[in-house]
Amino acid sequence: MLGRIARHIASIAALVLIGGLLSATLVRMAPGFDSDERELDPSLNAESVHALRAEHAGENNILAFYSAYLRGAMHGELGVSHSLGQPVSRLLGERWPVTVRVAGIGLLLGWVAAALLAFVGCLWQRPLYHIFGGALSGAFLCIPAAVLALASVILNAPGYLAIAFIVFPKIYRYSRNLLGKSYALPHITAARARGVGEMRILICHVLPIAGPQLIALAGITVSLALGASIPVESLCGLPGIGQLAWQAALSRDLPLLVNLTVLVTLVTLLANSGADVMICMTRPRQG
Amino acid sequence: MIGRRTKFHFVMCFALLCCVGSIATNAWAQNGGDLRFCVRSEPKTFDPLLVDDDSSLSIRYLTGGVLARVNRHTQELEPELAESWKVSPDSKQITFKLRHGVHFSDGTPFAADDVAFTVQRLMDPALHSNTGDAFRSGSGAVTTKVIAPDQIAITFPAPVVGLDRMFDEVAIMSAHSAKKEGAVLGPFMVAEYKPGSSVRLERNPYYWKKDAQGRRLPYLDSIHIDIQGNRDVEMLRFKRGEIDLINVIDTDYFDRLASSSPQLVHDAGPSLDSDFMWFNEVGNAPIPEYKRAWFGSVNFRRAISEAINRDDLARIVYNGHAQPAVGPISPANKFWFNSHLKAEAHNPQGALERLKADGFHMQNGTLVDKSGNQVEFSIVTNAGSKARERMSVLIQEDLGKIGIKVNLVPLDFPSLIERITHTFNYEAAMLGFRNIDLDPNGQMNIWLSSASNHAWNPEQKSPATAWEAEIDKLMREQASTADLKKRKQAFDRVQEIVYEQAPLIYLINQNALSAVSTSVAGASPGILYPQTFWNAERLTLNGTTTAKR
């Protein structure tokens, strides 16, 4: 058991490190990586322009940069953001709570709405209801995340609503199909024929079958919500990790982007690992 | 039954109440209120000497105390923390006589050693301050001599032209305060900073300035600056009354707002800003040799300039809120503009004549050079700038009429900078120049052939052409004399050369457009930065707005 846990932690660490390195490589290869808009400032003299260029020189060799970054990270030093001129650890510390709140509430609302709609649909088998649910989720699936974010700005609605509407259709469609398949199983039809109550069927027979996959979906939706927080926070002016990621990408801020990639990879992997653990715990034991 | 006498008393009481109410409302308007507006990016620094972005510039303007300030309305230099000053005839030294009884926002007194500290820090080469670099006209150390607590002499190693006006951008820091940049001499001080969200400025209780009635300025209690990069959201918030002003508003938004609420928008006329395009003339740029020959020809550049219909650019792209540009100095810059020059007239026939002189000719409706190469080039510009993207399209159409094929390449800003400053992998580029400095000396790094911002062919070891050598000579001449007349003559000639040679093809000077809510009293939007809140210390909010917030 301990060996499995150790292997799992090692694989998470390896994935995080690879994710960080890939991110650093992509940023390094991106056009405009070693440019700085301050170079266009006519009041800067030649020495200052050369000093600006020298700031980026240490990042040209990506392996050297990444090993220096890892050495610093071991001592709690995450580097300094080029675009914002502040320590990355401070920036992450200030912005993380906003994203946790916005993405967290959005995710919760999305899940509640989708799960309710899917459960009611399974309990109340009406074609019209399925058409309505399908059309509603289809409509939200078609609308780009940025448009939903802009709508929340125009309507003066909180940003987490936009995230809820972004994750809702994905959760709804998957959970509806999952529950639908579970309800179609022969033993459930038999239970219904024997007059077992719908709530009992749901709790005792459907959820044990669909539950593990729904938990796995929950893990995936964490990364979905984090991805959605980029356009939502940027457009709604919410000072979270998503907005920071957008600014960092636009300004090719290598230290900030590497740290954000590491953080998001870590959160995603931990969420999925948490889901795996829950699946193991809820799986009926044999023997 | 109410008697006549009682009625009279009622009327008198009512009138008295009205008077008291009116006085109270007026007093409220003169004192208090929270002005709100947006900046478009996170301020990169609160250190006034390291400011290089618009947001930090706004905060420095509102919090920093300067020795002398350029009046944004009259463009004249006026005393602030310095009561008077004297520039030496050789423009190497300036002596300031400082105001008495002035204190920083933390209560520490202001004296000459604060000015000395600020100047020494500003001129530290390791700081790489763009404000400091503007003073650096020669090698050697800058010395400061505190003559008396209220008097200081600053000596530069070489003449610095327009020396006194440059102190408009030097916010004085305290040499003694533990708060460092937190101790300020301006009307407001930073009270709260929420990263990514907002900056709240509060009135500086020690601000030295008083109004004509002897009341301490500023009138406002605070200024709330929201960080909002999205212009649609900024506009929406302005319409909802959540913010009080938009410092620089895009033409589309301006016209939309003007159609519904004309009293809210202000067009102050041509600004100092300009849009221009240029061709890549870098010797080792990765472009075909025959194209390098086109771009190096004055006839080709002038022909392109003549073929562009600037009136259309101003009329269609800016809905009339722009003027055809003449050259590096906008007509808004009253003193330095060369009024003998006129914007290049739209003349496609003249353009073809010039091209013919270089061996270009039409072949099946397409322009080809003397070797038979079809004339085709691409213009890179920054994606997301609606105005520049639209201008590119119009230029594409204009040049299409004389048989030239233009490909448009919008790039994100870092990619664009990389191409025009590092790889030189472009053929033509279009950008804008946001000018906050009236003095042409601020453009030294554009016009000197050795400068990194000499856009069309930067960092030349020696001038590639005779006219660039002449510009070098003229720019150095104007920078070495304090005689304004001689400086003007030299820079007038620079403007003529730029007009004749067209290394930068100036397109338009956009107007200074802004929006100010009717709840703000005392606003007088101008063309110089910061357009709407340059007199923030005297702005007031009406009582209703203050009460609502």
Contacts between the chains, C-beta under 8 A, distances in Angstrom:
chain1	res1	chain2	res2	distance
A	30	B	414	8.0
A	31	B	411	7.7
A	31	B	414	7.3
A	31	B	415	4.0
A	31	B	418	6.0
A	32	B	411	7.9
A	32	B	412	6.8
A	32	B	413	7.4
A	32	B	414	2.8
A	32	B	415	3.9
A	32	B	416	7.3
A	32	B	417	6.3
A	32	B	418	4.4
A	33	B	414	7.3
A	33	B	418	7.5
A	34	B	418	7.0
A	34	B	422	6.8
A	35	B	414	5.1
A	35	B	415	7.8
A	35	B	417	3.8
A	35	B	418	4.1
A	35	B	421	6.3
A	35	B	422	6.2
A	36	B	417	7.2
A	37	B	413	6.2
A	37	B	414	7.5
A	37	B	417	5.8
A	38	B	52	5.5
A	38	B	130	7.7
A	39	B	417	6.5
A	39	B	421	5.4
A	39	B	452	6.8
A	39	B	453	7.9
A	40	B	417	6.7
A	40	B	421	7.5
A	40	B	431	7.9
A	40	B	453	6.6
A	41	B	52	6.1
A	41	B	130	5.3
A	41	B	453	8.0
A	42	B	442	6.4
A	42	B	443	5.8
A	42	B	444	7.3
A	42	B	445	4.4
A	42	B	446	5.1
A	42	B	451	8.0
A	42	B	453	4.9
A	43	B	130	4.4
A	43	B	131	7.4
A	43	B	133	5.6
A	43	B	134	4.6
A	43	B	437	7.5
A	43	B	442	6.0
A	43	B	445	7.1
A	44	B	128	7.6
A	44	B	130	5.0
A	44	B	133	5.4
A	44	B	445	6.9
A	45	B	133	4.4
A	45	B	136	5.7
A	45	B	445	7.0
A	46	B	450	7.8
A	46	B	451	7.3
A	46	B	452	6.2
A	47	B	125	6.6
A	47	B	128	7.5
A	48	B	128	4.3
A	48	B	129	8.0
A	48	B	130	7.0
A	48	B	133	5.5
A	49	B	452	4.8
A	51	B	128	5.0
A	52	B	128	7.4
A	83	B	44	7.7
A	84	B	42	5.9
A	84	B	44	6.4
A	85	B	44	5.2
A	85	B	45	6.1
A	86	B	195	7.8
A	91	B	195	7.0
A	94	B	195	4.9
A	94	B	196	7.5
A	95	B	195	7.1
A	95	B	196	6.3
A	98	B	196	7.8
A	150	B	232	7.3
A	153	B	230	7.7
A	153	B	232	7.7
A	153	B	233	5.3
A	153	B	236	6.7
A	154	B	236	6.5
A	156	B	240	7.7
A	234	B	229	7.3
A	234	B	230	7.6
A	235	B	230	5.8
A	235	B	233	7.0
A	236	B	233	7.8
A	237	B	197	7.3
A	237	B	226	7.1
A	237	B	227	7.1
A	237	B	228	5.0
A	237	B	229	7.6
A	237	B	230	7.0
A	237	B	233	6.4
A	238	B	196	7.9
A	238	B	197	8.0
A	239	B	194	6.8
A	239	B	195	6.0
A	239	B	196	2.5
A	239	B	197	4.4
A	239	B	227	7.6
A	240	B	196	7.5
A	243	B	196	5.8
A	244	B	196	7.0
A	247	B	42	7.3
A	250	B	412	7.0
A	250	B	413	7.6
A	250	B	414	7.5
A	251	B	414	6.7
A	252	B	414	5.1
